Amino acid sequence: MLIWTEKSLRNIAEEVNRENPENPKISHMTVKEVLLENEYTLQANRKEISIEKEQPDRNSQFEYINKQCKEAIRDGNPILSIDAKKKENIGNFKNDGQEYRKSKDAREVLDHDFPIDELGKATPYGAKLDPQLKK
């Protein structure tokens, strides 16, 4: 049996019906039932494969940061945690979030997410006080 992993239920049904014209036609709902019976479900991609070697001194980096944080707490200074890995295109682009707006008044954005060189990219970040400082 061939496996089509990037096709819709309707497209799989069409392929099966085209390859087996002598058999009774099957519907997309039958395809769905067969997939579920065989423990197939919709799956999102999972980022697991690294193309870079793991940093050999990664643990020492965190030990250093932890030491610096402890010293700052001891001295009564705040600690900021900033995640600045992700880069976002600047401009009127679609994002995955949602917001409440009047019905049928969705925000209009550009039809493609190609970066606009003149606007560049931004590094979104979040900052928060270390919970230990609330004591």
Buried (B, 14 or more C-beta within 10 A) or exposed (E): EEEEEEEEBEEBBBBBBEEEEEEEEBEBEBBBEEBEEEEEEEEEEEEEEEEEEEEEEEEEEEEEEEEEBEEBBEEEEEBEEEEEEEEEBEBEBEEEEEEEEEEEEEEEEEEEEEBEEEEEEEEEEEEEEEEEEEE
